[in-house]
Amino acid sequence: MSELQPEDAKLVTLARSARGRTGAAEGAAVRDTDGRTYLAATVSLPSLKLSALQAAVAAAVSSGVEGLDAAAIVSAADAVESDGLAAVHDLTPSAPVHLAGPDGSHRTTVC
């Protein structure tokens, strides 16, 4: 896999921290077009289920973000889940989403 740019590697680090802090299955981070970052972990409540990527996008949108520059998700899964990817692309269809393993190693990027 190719090396991530420093700002994208920072997103992976933030996503790992969200995952580790909560013990969740996934952690995610998004960067808006102004360079601000938002992170979240998987939400699994009886009345609310959000992937980490959906939760990070929701945090960004609830703060008034209108566009995303990039996103990262840390997961044991082999692919970026479709609902989270759709949430990112609802804001910015061209925003790359970087998938990293639990150890932070970059696996793939989906645009």
Biopython code that builds the backbone (N, CA, C, O; Angstrom):
import numpy as np
from Bio.PDB.StructureBuilder import StructureBuilder

atoms = [
    (1, "MET", "N", (0.832, -1.177, 0.000)),
    (1, "MET", "CA", (0.000, 0.000, 0.000)),
    (1, "MET", "C", (0.883, 1.249, 0.000)),
    (1, "MET", "O", (1.972, 1.263, 0.575)),
    (2, "SER", "N", (0.397, 2.270, -0.644)),
    (2, "SER", "CA", (1.138, 3.530, -0.675)),
    (2, "SER", "C", (1.020, 4.240, 0.674)),
    (2, "SER", "O", (0.067, 4.035, 1.426)),
    (3, "GLU", "N", (2.001, 5.067, 0.951)),
    (3, "GLU", "CA", (1.992, 5.852, 2.178)),
    (3, "GLU", "C", (0.940, 6.950, 2.091)),
    (3, "GLU", "O", (0.725, 7.533, 1.029)),
    (4, "LEU", "N", (0.300, 7.222, 3.197)),
    (4, "LEU", "CA", (-0.664, 8.313, 3.256)),
    (4, "LEU", "C", (0.063, 9.638, 3.435)),
    (4, "LEU", "O", (1.156, 9.682, 4.000)),
    (5, "GLN", "N", (-0.537, 10.699, 2.961)),
    (5, "GLN", "CA", (-0.028, 12.038, 3.223)),
    (5, "GLN", "C", (-0.134, 12.289, 4.735)),
    (5, "GLN", "O", (-0.979, 11.686, 5.395)),
    (6, "PRO", "N", (0.704, 13.163, 5.289)),
    (6, "PRO", "CA", (0.695, 13.374, 6.745)),
    (6, "PRO", "C", (-0.677, 13.726, 7.325)),
    (6, "PRO", "O", (-1.033, 13.225, 8.392)),
    (7, "GLU", "N", (-1.442, 14.562, 6.656)),
    (7, "GLU", "CA", (-2.762, 14.934, 7.187)),
    (7, "GLU", "C", (-3.733, 13.753, 7.183)),
    (7, "GLU", "O", (-4.596, 13.656, 8.055)),
    (8, "ASP", "N", (-3.595, 12.859, 6.207)),
    (8, "ASP", "CA", (-4.441, 11.663, 6.166)),
    (8, "ASP", "C", (-3.986, 10.642, 7.198)),
    (8, "ASP", "O", (-4.814, 9.954, 7.795)),
    (9, "ALA", "N", (-2.680, 10.536, 7.414)),
    (9, "ALA", "CA", (-2.164, 9.652, 8.459)),
    (9, "ALA", "C", (-2.655, 10.115, 9.833)),
    (9, "ALA", "O", (-2.927, 9.294, 10.709)),
    (10, "LYS", "N", (-2.767, 11.433, 10.015)),
    (10, "LYS", "CA", (-3.301, 11.978, 11.270)),
    (10, "LYS", "C", (-4.747, 11.520, 11.472)),
    (10, "LYS", "O", (-5.144, 11.211, 12.596)),
    (11, "LEU", "N", (-5.539, 11.474, 10.395)),
    (11, "LEU", "CA", (-6.920, 10.983, 10.503)),
    (11, "LEU", "C", (-6.944, 9.542, 10.997)),
    (11, "LEU", "O", (-7.772, 9.184, 11.835)),
    (12, "VAL", "N", (-6.041, 8.717, 10.483)),
    (12, "VAL", "CA", (-5.965, 7.316, 10.922)),
    (12, "VAL", "C", (-5.624, 7.263, 12.412)),
    (12, "VAL", "O", (-6.220, 6.484, 13.155)),
    (13, "THR", "N", (-4.681, 8.074, 12.848)),
    (13, "THR", "CA", (-4.305, 8.112, 14.260)),
    (13, "THR", "C", (-5.493, 8.511, 15.131)),
    (13, "THR", "O", (-5.726, 7.913, 16.182)),
    (14, "LEU", "N", (-6.242, 9.520, 14.694)),
    (14, "LEU", "CA", (-7.428, 9.949, 15.445)),
    (14, "LEU", "C", (-8.495, 8.859, 15.475)),
    (14, "LEU", "O", (-9.135, 8.641, 16.504)),
    (15, "ALA", "N", (-8.686, 8.180, 14.359)),
    (15, "ALA", "CA", (-9.668, 7.090, 14.292)),
    (15, "ALA", "C", (-9.264, 5.945, 15.229)),
    (15, "ALA", "O", (-10.107, 5.360, 15.910)),
    (16, "ARG", "N", (-7.982, 5.638, 15.254)),
    (16, "ARG", "CA", (-7.492, 4.598, 16.170)),
    (16, "ARG", "C", (-7.740, 5.001, 17.616)),
    (16, "ARG", "O", (-8.104, 4.163, 18.441)),
    (17, "SER", "N", (-7.544, 6.279, 17.929)),
    (17, "SER", "CA", (-7.743, 6.729, 19.311)),
    (17, "SER", "C", (-9.214, 6.637, 19.705)),
    (17, "SER", "O", (-9.525, 6.263, 20.836)),
    (18, "ALA", "N", (-10.116, 6.969, 18.797)),
    (18, "ALA", "CA", (-11.554, 6.858, 19.093)),
    (18, "ALA", "C", (-11.930, 5.410, 19.343)),
    (18, "ALA", "O", (-12.692, 5.110, 20.262)),
    (19, "ARG", "N", (-11.405, 4.526, 18.537)),
    (19, "ARG", "CA", (-11.685, 3.092, 18.681)),
    (19, "ARG", "C", (-11.123, 2.568, 19.995)),
    (19, "ARG", "O", (-11.803, 1.853, 20.732)),
    (20, "GLY", "N", (-9.887, 2.925, 20.279)),
    (20, "GLY", "CA", (-9.240, 2.440, 21.490)),
    (20, "GLY", "C", (-9.857, 2.981, 22.765)),
    (20, "GLY", "O", (-9.957, 2.271, 23.766)),
    (21, "ARG", "N", (-10.271, 4.242, 22.728)),
    (21, "ARG", "CA", (-10.850, 4.881, 23.910)),
    (21, "ARG", "C", (-12.143, 4.194, 24.333)),
    (21, "ARG", "O", (-12.432, 4.086, 25.524)),
    (22, "THR", "N", (-12.917, 3.730, 23.360)),
    (22, "THR", "CA", (-14.223, 3.155, 23.673)),
    (22, "THR", "C", (-14.256, 1.634, 23.615)),
    (22, "THR", "O", (-15.196, 1.008, 24.106)),
    (23, "GLY", "N", (-13.233, 1.043, 23.016)),
    (23, "GLY", "CA", (-13.242, -0.403, 22.829)),
    (23, "GLY", "C", (-14.214, -0.840, 21.743)),
    (23, "GLY", "O", (-14.599, -2.007, 21.681)),
    (24, "ALA", "N", (-14.608, 0.092, 20.892)),
    (24, "ALA", "CA", (-15.573, -0.195, 19.827)),
    (24, "ALA", "C", (-14.939, -1.005, 18.698)),
    (24, "ALA", "O", (-13.717, -1.110, 18.597)),
    (25, "ALA", "N", (-15.780, -1.560, 17.871)),
    (25, "ALA", "CA", (-15.313, -2.334, 16.722)),
    (25, "ALA", "C", (-14.603, -1.453, 15.694)),
    (25, "ALA", "O", (-13.675, -1.901, 15.020)),
    (26, "GLU", "N", (-15.043, -0.202, 15.578)),
    (26, "GLU", "CA", (-14.469, 0.705, 14.589)),
    (26, "GLU", "C", (-14.309, 2.105, 15.179)),
    (26, "GLU", "O", (-15.024, 2.502, 16.099)),
    (27, "GLY", "N", (-13.361, 2.826, 14.626)),
    (27, "GLY", "CA", (-13.191, 4.240, 14.925)),
    (27, "GLY", "C", (-13.053, 4.968, 13.606)),
    (27, "GLY", "O", (-12.547, 4.401, 12.637)),
    (28, "ALA", "N", (-13.493, 6.213, 13.551)),
    (28, "ALA", "CA", (-13.414, 6.975, 12.306)),
    (28, "ALA", "C", (-13.110, 8.430, 12.617)),
    (28, "ALA", "O", (-13.374, 8.923, 13.714)),
    (29, "ALA", "N", (-12.551, 9.101, 11.626)),
    (29, "ALA", "CA", (-12.286, 10.532, 11.718)),
    (29, "ALA", "C", (-12.511, 11.144, 10.348)),
    (29, "ALA", "O", (-12.211, 10.532, 9.323)),
    (30, "VAL", "N", (-13.040, 12.354, 10.341)),
    (30, "VAL", "CA", (-13.231, 13.097, 9.095)),
    (30, "VAL", "C", (-12.585, 14.470, 9.250)),
    (30, "VAL", "O", (-12.514, 15.012, 10.352)),
    (31, "ARG", "N", (-12.118, 15.023, 8.137)),
    (31, "ARG", "CA", (-11.545, 16.372, 8.111)),
    (31, "ARG", "C", (-12.391, 17.220, 7.185)),
    (31, "ARG", "O", (-12.649, 16.840, 6.043)),
    (32, "ASP", "N", (-12.826, 18.382, 7.685)),
    (32, "ASP", "CA", (-13.648, 19.245, 6.848)),
    (32, "ASP", "C", (-12.762, 20.100, 5.942)),
    (32, "ASP", "O", (-11.535, 20.039, 6.017)),
    (33, "THR", "N", (-13.391, 20.879, 5.101)),
    (33, "THR", "CA", (-12.656, 21.670, 4.119)),
    (33, "THR", "C", (-11.899, 22.834, 4.751)),
    (33, "THR", "O", (-11.106, 23.492, 4.078)),
    (34, "ASP", "N", (-12.137, 23.098, 6.051)),
    (34, "ASP", "CA", (-11.385, 24.119, 6.772)),
    (34, "ASP", "C", (-10.245, 23.511, 7.594)),
    (34, "ASP", "O", (-9.502, 24.232, 8.260)),
    (35, "GLY", "N", (-10.108, 22.178, 7.544)),
    (35, "GLY", "CA", (-9.034, 21.499, 8.263)),
    (35, "GLY", "C", (-9.389, 21.024, 9.659)),
    (35, "GLY", "O", (-8.541, 20.461, 10.351)),
    (36, "ARG", "N", (-10.628, 21.240, 10.091)),
    (36, "ARG", "CA", (-11.058, 20.761, 11.409)),
    (36, "ARG", "C", (-11.358, 19.269, 11.330)),
    (36, "ARG", "O", (-11.787, 18.769, 10.290)),
    (37, "THR", "N", (-11.131, 18.566, 12.428)),
    (37, "THR", "CA", (-11.369, 17.124, 12.449)),
    (37, "THR", "C", (-12.461, 16.761, 13.458)),
    (37, "THR", "O", (-12.667, 17.440, 14.464)),
    (38, "TYR", "N", (-13.138, 15.681, 13.148)),
    (38, "TYR", "CA", (-14.217, 15.151, 13.987)),
    (38, "TYR", "C", (-14.012, 13.646, 14.041)),
    (38, "TYR", "O", (-13.748, 13.019, 13.016)),
    (39, "LEU", "N", (-14.130, 13.064, 15.225)),
    (39, "LEU", "CA", (-13.931, 11.630, 15.328)),
    (39, "LEU", "C", (-15.049, 10.998, 16.125)),
    (39, "LEU", "O", (-15.741, 11.651, 16.906)),
    (40, "ALA", "N", (-15.203, 9.703, 15.902)),
    (40, "ALA", "CA", (-16.270, 8.965, 16.573)),
    (40, "ALA", "C", (-15.957, 7.479, 16.520)),
    (40, "ALA", "O", (-15.106, 7.024, 15.754)),
    (41, "ALA", "N", (-16.662, 6.748, 17.347)),
    (41, "ALA", "CA", (-16.586, 5.287, 17.364)),
    (41, "ALA", "C", (-17.966, 4.732, 17.038)),
    (41, "ALA", "O", (-18.953, 5.467, 17.005)),
    (42, "THR", "N", (-18.020, 3.458, 16.802)),
    (42, "THR", "CA", (-19.284, 2.780, 16.546)),
    (42, "THR", "C", (-20.260, 3.049, 17.695)),
    (42, "THR", "O", (-19.887, 2.986, 18.866)),
    (43, "VAL", "N", (-21.512, 3.349, 17.345)),
    (43, "VAL", "CA", (-22.570, 3.550, 18.336)),
    (43, "VAL", "C", (-23.522, 2.366, 18.230)),
    (43, "VAL", "O", (-24.100, 2.118, 17.172)),
    (44, "SER", "N", (-23.679, 1.643, 19.325)),
    (44, "SER", "CA", (-24.558, 0.478, 19.318)),
    (44, "SER", "C", (-25.407, 0.489, 20.587)),
    (44, "SER", "O", (-25.054, -0.098, 21.610)),
    (45, "LEU", "N", (-26.546, 1.184, 20.476)),
    (45, "LEU", "CA", (-27.510, 1.267, 21.566)),
    (45, "LEU", "C", (-28.782, 0.550, 21.128)),
    (45, "LEU", "O", (-28.989, 0.342, 19.932)),
    (46, "PRO", "N", (-29.626, 0.175, 22.061)),
    (46, "PRO", "CA", (-30.871, -0.471, 21.649)),
    (46, "PRO", "C", (-31.692, 0.380, 20.666)),
    (46, "PRO", "O", (-32.349, -0.163, 19.778)),
    (47, "SER", "N", (-31.657, 1.696, 20.822)),
    (47, "SER", "CA", (-32.483, 2.549, 19.969)),
    (47, "SER", "C", (-31.696, 3.303, 18.899)),
    (47, "SER", "O", (-32.288, 4.048, 18.118)),
    (48, "LEU", "N", (-30.379, 3.127, 18.847)),
    (48, "LEU", "CA", (-29.568, 3.873, 17.885)),
    (48, "LEU", "C", (-28.355, 3.062, 17.473)),
    (48, "LEU", "O", (-27.574, 2.629, 18.320)),
    (49, "LYS", "N", (-28.195, 2.857, 16.180)),
    (49, "LYS", "CA", (-27.045, 2.140, 15.637)),
    (49, "LYS", "C", (-26.425, 3.002, 14.545)),
    (49, "LYS", "O", (-27.088, 3.340, 13.564)),
    (50, "LEU", "N", (-25.152, 3.356, 14.716)),
    (50, "LEU", "CA", (-24.404, 4.109, 13.719)),
    (50, "LEU", "C", (-23.028, 3.494, 13.575)),
    (50, "LEU", "O", (-22.393, 3.119, 14.561)),
    (51, "SER", "N", (-22.576, 3.394, 12.338)),
    (51, "SER", "CA", (-21.187, 2.999, 12.146)),
    (51, "SER", "C", (-20.312, 4.155, 12.621)),
    (51, "SER", "O", (-20.790, 5.279, 12.774)),
    (52, "ALA", "N", (-19.052, 3.882, 12.849)),
    (52, "ALA", "CA", (-18.134, 4.939, 13.282)),
    (52, "ALA", "C", (-18.070, 6.057, 12.245)),
    (52, "ALA", "O", (-18.033, 7.235, 12.599)),
    (53, "LEU", "N", (-18.059, 5.688, 10.975)),
    (53, "LEU", "CA", (-17.987, 6.697, 9.921)),
    (53, "LEU", "C", (-19.261, 7.537, 9.876)),
    (53, "LEU", "O", (-19.186, 8.754, 9.706)),
    (54, "GLN", "N", (-20.418, 6.916, 10.024)),
    (54, "GLN", "CA", (-21.669, 7.672, 10.087)),
    (54, "GLN", "C", (-21.659, 8.621, 11.282)),
    (54, "GLN", "O", (-22.087, 9.769, 11.163)),
    (55, "ALA", "N", (-21.177, 8.155, 12.428)),
    (55, "ALA", "CA", (-21.154, 8.989, 13.629)),
    (55, "ALA", "C", (-20.192, 10.166, 13.470)),
    (55, "ALA", "O", (-20.489, 11.267, 13.932)),
    (56, "ALA", "N", (-19.053, 9.952, 12.830)),
    (56, "ALA", "CA", (-18.100, 11.046, 12.611)),
    (56, "ALA", "C", (-18.687, 12.084, 11.655)),
    (56, "ALA", "O", (-18.525, 13.287, 11.864)),
    (57, "VAL", "N", (-19.368, 11.619, 10.609)),
    (57, "VAL", "CA", (-20.024, 12.550, 9.680)),
    (57, "VAL", "C", (-21.127, 13.309, 10.411)),
    (57, "VAL", "O", (-21.276, 14.516, 10.223)),
    (58, "ALA", "N", (-21.897, 12.615, 11.239)),
    (58, "ALA", "CA", (-22.961, 13.276, 12.007)),
    (58, "ALA", "C", (-22.383, 14.350, 12.930)),
    (58, "ALA", "O", (-22.961, 15.430, 13.052)),
    (59, "ALA", "N", (-21.252, 14.069, 13.579)),
    (59, "ALA", "CA", (-20.615, 15.068, 14.438)),
    (59, "ALA", "C", (-20.199, 16.287, 13.622)),
    (59, "ALA", "O", (-20.363, 17.423, 14.065)),
    (60, "ALA", "N", (-19.664, 16.049, 12.440)),
    (60, "ALA", "CA", (-19.245, 17.160, 11.579)),
    (60, "ALA", "C", (-20.448, 17.981, 11.125)),
    (60, "ALA", "O", (-20.432, 19.210, 11.205)),
    (61, "VAL", "N", (-21.476, 17.312, 10.657)),
    (61, "VAL", "CA", (-22.665, 18.005, 10.162)),
    (61, "VAL", "C", (-23.338, 18.785, 11.292)),
    (61, "VAL", "O", (-23.806, 19.904, 11.078)),
    (62, "SER", "N", (-23.390, 18.209, 12.479)),
    (62, "SER", "CA", (-24.026, 18.909, 13.602)),
    (62, "SER", "C", (-23.227, 20.134, 14.043)),
    (62, "SER", "O", (-23.727, 20.966, 14.799)),
    (63, "SER", "N", (-21.983, 20.243, 13.568)),
    (63, "SER", "CA", (-21.154, 21.417, 13.839)),
    (63, "SER", "C", (-21.194, 22.424, 12.696)),
    (63, "SER", "O", (-20.500, 23.440, 12.732)),
    (64, "GLY", "N", (-22.012, 22.139, 11.677)),
    (64, "GLY", "CA", (-22.191, 23.084, 10.582)),
    (64, "GLY", "C", (-21.327, 22.852, 9.361)),
    (64, "GLY", "O", (-21.300, 23.691, 8.462)),
    (65, "VAL", "N", (-20.625, 21.744, 9.306)),
    (65, "VAL", "CA", (-19.757, 21.441, 8.160)),
    (65, "VAL", "C", (-20.603, 21.245, 6.901)),
    (65, "VAL", "O", (-21.649, 20.597, 6.927)),
    (66, "GLU", "N", (-20.128, 21.814, 5.815)),
    (66, "GLU", "CA", (-20.823, 21.660, 4.535)),
    (66, "GLU", "C", (-20.047, 20.819, 3.539)),
    (66, "GLU", "O", (-20.582, 20.455, 2.492)),
    (67, "GLY", "N", (-18.787, 20.501, 3.848)),
    (67, "GLY", "CA", (-17.987, 19.684, 2.953)),
    (67, "GLY", "C", (-16.849, 19.006, 3.688)),
    (67, "GLY", "O", (-16.359, 19.512, 4.698)),
    (68, "LEU", "N", (-16.429, 17.853, 3.172)),
    (68, "LEU", "CA", (-15.333, 17.096, 3.762)),
    (68, "LEU", "C", (-14.164, 17.024, 2.794)),
    (68, "LEU", "O", (-14.345, 16.956, 1.578)),
    (69, "ASP", "N", (-12.967, 17.040, 3.355)),
    (69, "ASP", "CA", (-11.750, 16.906, 2.572)),
    (69, "ASP", "C", (-11.332, 15.447, 2.485)),
    (69, "ASP", "O", (-10.872, 14.998, 1.435)),
    (70, "ALA", "N", (-11.485, 14.694, 3.585)),
    (70, "ALA", "CA", (-11.092, 13.280, 3.619)),
    (70, "ALA", "C", (-11.663, 12.635, 4.874)),
    (70, "ALA", "O", (-12.133, 13.310, 5.790)),
    (71, "ALA", "N", (-11.609, 11.302, 4.886)),
    (71, "ALA", "CA", (-12.070, 10.533, 6.037)),
    (71, "ALA", "C", (-11.179, 9.306, 6.190)),
    (71, "ALA", "O", (-10.525, 8.869, 5.243)),
    (72, "ALA", "N", (-11.169, 8.762, 7.401)),
    (72, "ALA", "CA", (-10.443, 7.519, 7.653)),
    (72, "ALA", "C", (-11.260, 6.669, 8.606)),
    (72, "ALA", "O", (-11.942, 7.181, 9.493)),
    (73, "ILE", "N", (-11.181, 5.375, 8.410)),
    (73, "ILE", "CA", (-11.834, 4.432, 9.300)),
    (73, "ILE", "C", (-10.832, 3.350, 9.669)),
    (73, "ILE", "O", (-10.085, 2.862, 8.821)),
    (74, "VAL", "N", (-10.826, 2.983, 10.945)),
    (74, "VAL", "CA", (-9.985, 1.902, 11.436)),
    (74, "VAL", "C", (-10.912, 0.763, 11.815)),
    (74, "VAL", "O", (-11.806, 0.912, 12.648)),
    (75, "SER", "N", (-10.674, -0.387, 11.179)),
    (75, "SER", "CA", (-11.586, -1.510, 11.330)),
    (75, "SER", "C", (-10.879, -2.809, 10.984)),
    (75, "SER", "O", (-9.889, -2.812, 10.252)),
    (76, "ALA", "N", (-11.386, -3.903, 11.511)),
    (76, "ALA", "CA", (-10.906, -5.223, 11.112)),
    (76, "ALA", "C", (-11.574, -5.676, 9.812)),
    (76, "ALA", "O", (-11.176, -6.685, 9.230)),
    (77, "ALA", "N", (-12.581, -4.938, 9.357)),
    (77, "ALA", "CA", (-13.299, -5.297, 8.125)),
    (77, "ALA", "C", (-12.387, -5.148, 6.905)),
    (77, "ALA", "O", (-11.395, -4.420, 6.935)),
    (78, "ASP", "N", (-12.741, -5.841, 5.853)),
    (78, "ASP", "CA", (-11.958, -5.815, 4.618)),
    (78, "ASP", "C", (-12.329, -4.676, 3.685)),
    (78, "ASP", "O", (-11.611, -4.399, 2.724)),
    (79, "ALA", "N", (-13.453, -4.010, 3.964)),
    (79, "ALA", "CA", (-13.915, -2.931, 3.083)),
    (79, "ALA", "C", (-14.610, -1.863, 3.915)),
    (79, "ALA", "O", (-15.060, -2.122, 5.031)),
    (80, "VAL", "N", (-14.690, -0.670, 3.362)),
    (80, "VAL", "CA", (-15.424, 0.429, 3.995)),
    (80, "VAL", "C", (-16.910, 0.107, 3.884)),
    (80, "VAL", "O", (-17.400, -0.223, 2.804)),
    (81, "GLU", "N", (-17.618, 0.202, 4.991)),
    (81, "GLU", "CA", (-19.052, -0.126, 4.956)),
    (81, "GLU", "C", (-19.821, 0.921, 4.142)),
    (81, "GLU", "O", (-19.499, 2.108, 4.167)),
    (82, "SER", "N", (-20.832, 0.455, 3.431)),
    (82, "SER", "CA", (-21.504, 1.280, 2.419)),
    (82, "SER", "C", (-22.273, 2.466, 2.998)),
    (82, "SER", "O", (-22.294, 3.528, 2.375)),
    (83, "ASP", "N", (-22.899, 2.329, 4.156)),
    (83, "ASP", "CA", (-23.671, 3.443, 4.708)),
    (83, "ASP", "C", (-22.768, 4.592, 5.145)),
    (83, "ASP", "O", (-23.106, 5.757, 4.936)),
    (84, "GLY", "N", (-21.643, 4.281, 5.738)),
    (84, "GLY", "CA", (-20.689, 5.316, 6.126)),
    (84, "GLY", "C", (-20.082, 6.004, 4.916)),
    (84, "GLY", "O", (-19.933, 7.226, 4.894)),
    (85, "LEU", "N", (-19.731, 5.213, 3.910)),
    (85, "LEU", "CA", (-19.193, 5.780, 2.673)),
    (85, "LEU", "C", (-20.222, 6.701, 2.029)),
    (85, "LEU", "O", (-19.875, 7.775, 1.540)),
    (86, "ALA", "N", (-21.479, 6.286, 2.028)),
    (86, "ALA", "CA", (-22.545, 7.119, 1.457)),
    (86, "ALA", "C", (-22.686, 8.430, 2.237)),
    (86, "ALA", "O", (-22.909, 9.482, 1.637)),
    (87, "ALA", "N", (-22.560, 8.376, 3.558)),
    (87, "ALA", "CA", (-22.665, 9.593, 4.374)),
    (87, "ALA", "C", (-21.555, 10.579, 4.016)),
    (87, "ALA", "O", (-21.813, 11.774, 3.875)),
    (88, "VAL", "N", (-20.330, 10.093, 3.868)),
    (88, "VAL", "CA", (-19.221, 10.965, 3.460)),
    (88, "VAL", "C", (-19.522, 11.572, 2.102)),
    (88, "VAL", "O", (-19.374, 12.778, 1.906)),
    (89, "HIS", "N", (-19.942, 10.739, 1.171)),
    (89, "HIS", "CA", (-20.167, 11.200, -0.202)),
    (89, "HIS", "C", (-21.441, 12.027, -0.355)),
    (89, "HIS", "O", (-21.602, 12.715, -1.363)),
    (90, "ASP", "N", (-22.344, 11.977, 0.615)),
    (90, "ASP", "CA", (-23.485, 12.905, 0.609)),
    (90, "ASP", "C", (-22.984, 14.343, 0.708)),
    (90, "ASP", "O", (-23.541, 15.248, 0.087)),
    (91, "LEU", "N", (-21.936, 14.540, 1.488)),
    (91, "LEU", "CA", (-21.367, 15.882, 1.647)),
    (91, "LEU", "C", (-20.420, 16.238, 0.513)),
    (91, "LEU", "O", (-20.491, 17.334, -0.042)),
    (92, "THR", "N", (-19.539, 15.318, 0.174)),
    (92, "THR", "CA", (-18.521, 15.578, -0.847)),
    (92, "THR", "C", (-18.255, 14.291, -1.616)),
    (92, "THR", "O", (-17.511, 13.430, -1.146)),
    (93, "PRO", "N", (-18.859, 14.153, -2.799)),
    (93, "PRO", "CA", (-18.725, 12.912, -3.561)),
    (93, "PRO", "C", (-17.285, 12.500, -3.873)),
    (93, "PRO", "O", (-17.014, 11.313, -4.052)),
    (94, "SER", "N", (-16.368, 13.452, -3.940)),
    (94, "SER", "CA", (-14.983, 13.126, -4.301)),
    (94, "SER", "C", (-14.065, 12.909, -3.095)),
    (94, "SER", "O", (-12.873, 12.658, -3.276)),
    (95, "ALA", "N", (-14.586, 12.999, -1.885)),
    (95, "ALA", "CA", (-13.742, 12.859, -0.696)),
    (95, "ALA", "C", (-13.215, 11.430, -0.574)),
    (95, "ALA", "O", (-13.997, 10.480, -0.612)),
    (96, "PRO", "N", (-11.904, 11.268, -0.430)),
    (96, "PRO", "CA", (-11.354, 9.922, -0.249)),
    (96, "PRO", "C", (-11.625, 9.414, 1.163)),
    (96, "PRO", "O", (-11.630, 10.180, 2.127)),
    (97, "VAL", "N", (-11.849, 8.109, 1.262)),
    (97, "VAL", "CA", (-12.031, 7.448, 2.553)),
    (97, "VAL", "C", (-10.938, 6.392, 2.661)),
    (97, "VAL", "O", (-10.877, 5.461, 1.858)),
    (98, "HIS", "N", (-10.083, 6.546, 3.656)),
    (98, "HIS", "CA", (-8.965, 5.636, 3.858)),
    (98, "HIS", "C", (-9.361, 4.577, 4.878)),
    (98, "HIS", "O", (-9.855, 4.897, 5.959)),
    (99, "LEU", "N", (-9.140, 3.315, 4.524)),
    (99, "LEU", "CA", (-9.402, 2.201, 5.432)),
    (99, "LEU", "C", (-8.070, 1.703, 5.970)),
    (99, "LEU", "O", (-7.146, 1.412, 5.210)),
    (100, "ALA", "N", (-7.986, 1.609, 7.291)),
    (100, "ALA", "CA", (-6.786, 1.093, 7.952)),
    (100, "ALA", "C", (-7.184, -0.046, 8.875)),
    (100, "ALA", "O", (-8.309, -0.102, 9.371)),
    (101, "GLY", "N", (-6.250, -0.944, 9.092)),
    (101, "GLY", "CA", (-6.466, -2.037, 10.018)),
    (101, "GLY", "C", (-6.332, -1.562, 11.450)),
    (101, "GLY", "O", (-5.920, -0.426, 11.683)),
    (102, "PRO", "N", (-6.671, -2.404, 12.415)),
    (102, "PRO", "CA", (-6.575, -2.026, 13.827)),
    (102, "PRO", "C", (-5.182, -1.550, 14.243)),
    (102, "PRO", "O", (-5.051, -0.776, 15.191)),
    (103, "ASP", "N", (-4.152, -2.003, 13.545)),
    (103, "ASP", "CA", (-2.787, -1.572, 13.859)),
    (103, "ASP", "C", (-2.417, -0.257, 13.185)),
    (103, "ASP", "O", (-1.300, 0.234, 13.345)),
    (104, "GLY", "N", (-3.364, 0.315, 12.426)),
    (104, "GLY", "CA", (-3.128, 1.588, 11.752)),
    (104, "GLY", "C", (-2.539, 1.451, 10.368)),
    (104, "GLY", "O", (-2.299, 2.461, 9.706)),
    (105, "SER", "N", (-2.299, 0.242, 9.909)),
    (105, "SER", "CA", (-1.727, 0.057, 8.571)),
    (105, "SER", "C", (-2.768, 0.349, 7.496)),
    (105, "SER", "O", (-3.885, -0.165, 7.543)),
    (106, "HIS", "N", (-2.391, 1.168, 6.541)),
    (106, "HIS", "CA", (-3.292, 1.561, 5.463)),
    (106, "HIS", "C", (-3.564, 0.362, 4.567)),
    (106, "HIS", "O", (-2.639, -0.306, 4.106)),
    (107, "ARG", "N", (-4.861, 0.095, 4.324)),
    (107, "ARG", "CA", (-5.257, -1.022, 3.476)),
    (107, "ARG", "C", (-5.670, -0.566, 2.087)),
    (107, "ARG", "O", (-5.209, -1.095, 1.075)),
    (108, "THR", "N", (-6.559, 0.438, 2.061)),
    (108, "THR", "CA", (-7.064, 0.887, 0.769)),
    (108, "THR", "C", (-7.670, 2.277, 0.922)),
    (108, "THR", "O", (-7.939, 2.744, 2.029)),
    (109, "THR", "N", (-7.873, 2.914, -0.207)),
    (109, "THR", "CA", (-8.560, 4.212, -0.256)),
    (109, "THR", "C", (-9.677, 4.115, -1.275)),
    (109, "THR", "O", (-9.479, 3.661, -2.402)),
    (110, "VAL", "N", (-10.861, 4.552, -0.856)),
    (110, "VAL", "CA", (-12.042, 4.572, -1.726)),
    (110, "VAL", "C", (-12.384, 6.013, -1.999)),
    (110, "VAL", "O", (-12.489, 6.823, -1.078)),
    (111, "CYS", "N", (-12.561, 6.338, -3.283)),
    (111, "CYS", "CA", (-12.945, 7.715, -3.632)),
    (111, "CYS", "C", (-14.376, 7.771, -4.101)),
    (111, "CYS", "O", (-14.874, 8.846, -4.436)),
]
sb = StructureBuilder()
sb.init_structure("model")
sb.init_model(0)
sb.init_chain("A")
sb.init_seg("    ")
for serial, (resi, resn, name, xyz) in enumerate(atoms, 1):
    if name == "N":
        sb.init_residue(resn, " ", resi, " ")
    sb.init_atom(name, np.array(xyz, "f"), 0.0, 1.0, " ", f" {name:<3s}", serial, name[0])
structure = sb.get_structure()
